[in-house]
């Protein structure tokens, strides 16, 4: 978690997040790897609404990709 300037808040769990976008035939595979220091950090993030936040993120990504596709 960070503020609007991107400064991390050490009170929240941190993770290493890697994204890879792999193009295919008329689709893109999104490969995500999140690495946590401890299981407790992962569990805390899940309790804080990680799943719900990711659903919103993917909905936004879908909208962006549709916009980019229409722009061609």
C-alpha positions in Angstrom: 0.0 0.0 0.0 1.2 3.5 -0.8 0.0 7.0 -0.8 -0.8 9.1 -3.8 3.0 9.9 -4.3 3.9 6.2 -4.3 5.5 6.2 -0.8 5.1 2.8 0.8 3.3 2.5 4.1 5.4 0.0 6.2 2.4 -0.8 8.4 0.9 -2.8 5.5 2.2 -6.1 4.0 4.6 -5.7 1.1 5.2 -8.0 -1.8 7.2 -8.3 -5.0 4.8 -8.1 -7.9 5.8 -9.2 -11.4 3.5 -8.9 -14.5 4.1 -10.3 -17.9 1.8 -9.7 -20.9 2.1 -12.5 -23.4 0.5 -11.8 -26.8 -1.4 -14.6 -28.6 -3.9 -15.0 -31.4 -6.3 -12.1 -30.8 -5.8 -12.4 -27.0 -3.2 -11.6 -24.3 -2.3 -13.8 -21.4 -1.6 -11.9 -18.2 0.9 -13.8 -16.0 1.2 -12.4 -12.5 3.5 -13.6 -9.7 3.2 -12.1 -6.2 5.8 -13.0 -3.6 5.3 -12.3 0.1 7.8 -12.6 2.9 5.3 -14.6 5.1 2.0 -16.4 4.9 0.7 -14.0 7.5 1.4 -11.1 5.1 -0.6 -12.8 2.3 -3.4 -13.6 4.7 -3.6 -10.0 5.9 -3.8 -8.7 2.4 -6.6 -11.1 1.5 -8.5 -9.9 4.6 -8.0 -6.3 3.5 -9.9 -7.0 0.2 -7.2 -8.2 -2.2 -9.6 -10.4 -4.2 -12.2 -7.6 -4.5 -9.5 -5.1 -5.5 -8.1 -7.5 -8.2 -11.6 -8.0 -9.7 -11.9 -4.2 -10.1 -8.4 -4.1 -11.6 -9.2 -6.7 -14.2 -12.5 -4.9 -15.1 -10.5 -1.7 -15.6 -8.0 -3.6 -17.7 -10.8 -5.1 -19.9 -12.2 -1.6 -20.5 -8.7 -0.3 -21.4 -8.0 -3.1 -23.8 -11.4 -2.7 -25.5 -10.6 1.0 -25.9 -7.2 0.3 -27.5 -8.7 -2.4 -29.8 -11.3 0.1 -31.0 -8.6 2.7 -31.7 -6.9 0.5 -34.4 
